[in-house]
Amino acid sequence: MESTRPIRALARGLDALTILNSRDGATVSEVAHEIRLPRTTAYRILETLCESGFAHRHSFDDRYRVTRLVRALSGGFRDEAWVARIAKTCLSELAGGILWPVSLATLCGTDMLVRETTDHTTTLVDIRRSAGLRAPLLGSAAGRAYLAFCPQPERDNLLAQLARSNKKGGEPAESQQSEWLRTLGDVRTHGYAVVTRDRGPEDEVNVAVPVNSPDRLWAVLSVRFMSSAVPLKTGLERFLPELRECAARIATLLSENQAQAPSGSAPRGAA
């Protein structure tokens, strides 16, 4: 089958639409920063979405917001936005107990999209992050946890997509995938994923666990802390039990809401 080159303008437009849909609107500067484009390019994209009827710029705050027309795009697909709304109370209670920021993310394309976070209500945080942030599948704890616990056909498909876009120096995709599979196997064995990032004088540690039911992986729950304040071993001992308990509670709530929702409608609490 003949390969085709992606249409970059379309991809950027969809990225901008995703950003608008994940929050209460966004300014041109915010969209430009999120998708790493010049401000003028982001402005043209947003104005195109407005002309097409999918977005509207509110004059009182110059923020672009999606319109009801966006709902037409979701027919036949599940919308994980309601997952965060149902889980929000559980996240707040968890963060209140462990004090460090926690977040809930779901798959969005080949990234993890942060749907809800306690960054703005948690005291132990230096850089506050917002919902709508994207994280790479293999470069984040949330992404590794998702890949490790999602159904194998989905995992194989995602890894194949990543292999096509991450070849380095002619390295065979098979070699890359073998390394990835070993990493994901370790995550499944331990039941959680850990990614540590160098933040200058101290390391930032991210620990993630799956939010899953027997028949479905709903999302990924993560906690972020600094190794200078909480060493990794101590963090795992202190936070993992509460993280897993919260993930199980969220999964139960999601399953119950889905079961009680009328066929073809959003689950209760999702409006």
N, C-alpha and C positions, 0 to 999 in steps of 0.2 A: 504494500500500500504506500502511495506517495505521501511523504511527510509535508506538512504545511507549517508555515511560520506563524506564530501567534500574532494577533493584531494588538499591538501595544496600546493604542488609544482606547480600544474597547476594554482591555484589562485595567487600565488606569481609571476609566469611568466606573467600572464595577467596584474597584477598590474605594473610590470616593463615595459611591452609593452605600457600600458596606459601613464606612465610617459614619455617615449621616444616620444610618439606620441603627447604629449601636449606641447612640447617645441622644441627648436633647439638642440636636443640631450641632453645627460646627462652623467656624469662620473659615475664610479662604486660607489664612495663615496656618490654622490648625490642620486643615486637609493637606496643604502643601508639605507641612512637616511630617505628617503621618505616612504619606506615600512618596516622600522624598522627591518632590518636583519643584520647579520654580513656581513662585507665587502666580505669575501670569498664566502658566499652563494650568494650574489648579483652578484659577478663576474661569478660564474658558471651559474646562470640564464641568464645573458647577453650573455655569450659565447654560450649557448644553442640556444638562439634566433638567434645568428649569424650563427650557423651551420644549422639551419632550414631555413635560408634565409630571416628572418623577420627583422633583424638588421645588422648593419655593424659598426665596430669600425674604426674611422678615425685616422690614425697614427699621423697626425699633431697636434691634440689637445686631443687625447685619449678619445674622446666623442663617445658614441654609438648613432646611429641614425637609425630610421626605414627605410626600403627599400620600393620600389614600391609594393612589394608583400603584404604589409599590406592592400593596397587598395582592394585586393580580399576579405578581411574579411568583408568589409563594404557593400557588395552587399545586397540589400533588406532592409538596415537600414539607417536612416537619420544620418548625421554627423553634430553635433552641433558646430564643430570647425569654420565653416563659420559664425555662429551667432556672435561670438566674433569679427571677422574681419569686419563685417558690422557695428557692434556697437562701434568699437574702437574710431572713431572720436567723437561720442556722449559722450562717457565716458570722453575723454580728455576735452571736453568743460565743462562738468558738474564739474569735479574736479578743473578746472581753476576758476570756480565760487565759489565753496564752500571750496576749498583749502584742505579738508581732502580726504584721499584715497577712491576711489570707485572701485567696482569690479563687474564683471558679471560672474555668475555661472550657470551651467546646471547639470541635473541629470546624474550620472554615477554609475550604479549599485544601491547600497543603500547609496551612498554618493553624496555630491554636489562637482563638479569639477570646480575650478576657471579657467575660460577660458581667461579672460582678467582682468588686474588690472592696476591702475595708481600709485601703490606704488613707483615705481622708478622715477616718474616724479612729485610727490607731496612732498611739503616741510614739511607739518605737519604730520610727521610719525616718530616713534622711531624705530620700527622693520619693515623692508621692506620685504614684501612677494611677491612671484612670481606666475605667472600662473602655473597651474599644482597642486596647493595645494588642498587637499581634506578636506571636512568638513562633520561631521556627520549630518544626516537629522534632528534628533530631538535635537541635541546639538548646532545647529547654527541657526542664524536668517535666512540665505539663505535657509537652509533645511526646516525650519518651514513654511516659505513663500511658498516654492514649494509644500509641502504637503497640505497646506491649500487651494491652488488654482488649483491644478491639478485635472483632472476628478476623480470622486468618485471611479470607478473601479480600477484606478491606485493607488489611495490613499489607498484603502482597501488592495490591494496586497502588497504595500510597508510596511504598518503597520503590516501585517501578517508576513512578512519576519523579521521585526525588533522584533516582539514579540517572535519569535522562537529563536532569538539570544541574547535577552536581559532579560531573566528570571533571577530574583535575589532572592535567598533564597526561592525558591519554590513559589514565588508570582504568582498567576494565570495570564495568558496572558490577560484574559478579563479585569482584574483590571487595568493592564498597559494600555490597549487600551482605556479604558474609560477616564483615565487621559489624554492621548495623544489627544483624540478627543475633550476634553474640551479646551485644550490649542490651538488646531487648530481652534476651533470654535471662540475663542477670536481673533485669527489672522484674520480670515475672516471678523469678525464684524468690526475690526478697519481698515482693509485694508493693514496692514503692520505687520512685526514681529520684536521684539526687544529681543536681548540677551546681557546681561551685564556680563563681565568676570572680576574677581578680578585680577588686575595686581600689587599687592603690595600696594604702597601708593595711587594708583588711579585705577579707573575702566575703562575698555575699553568697549565702547558701539557699538554694531552692529545693524543697522536698515536695513531691507530688504523689497522690494516691488516686486510684480510679473511683469514680462514683458510678457503681454498676449494680444492676440487678441480674438474676440468673439468665435473663434473656436479652439484656441490653446494656451497653455502655452509654451512660447519659452524659457524663462530663468528667472533668478532672479537678480535684481540689488540691490547692498548693498553699504552703506557708513559706515565708521568706524571712531570713534572719541573718545577722552579721556574726561571723565566726569569732570576732574579737570579744563579743559579749556572750555568745553561746557556742562552745566548740561543737563540731559535727556530732560526735558520739553522744554528748549531753543532749543536743537538740533532738536527735532521733529518739532517745529514751524519754524525753519530756513531751515531745509534740506528736510523735507517730500514733500513740494510742488515741489521743483526742482527735487527731485528724481522721483516723479510720472510723471512729465512732460517729463523727459528724458526717462523713461520706455515706455511711450506712443509713443514717437518719434521713439525709437528703434523698437517697435512692428510694427509701420507703415512701416518703412524701410524694415523689414524682410518680411512682408506680400507682399509688392510691389515687392521685389526681387524674392520671391517664385513664384508669379503670372506670372512674366515676363520670368522666366527661362524655357528653353525648357524641355519637358517631359523627365525624366530620367537623366537629367544633374544637376550639382550643380548650385545654384542660382548665379546670376551675382555678381561679386566681391568676390566670394568664392575661386577663383583659387589661 
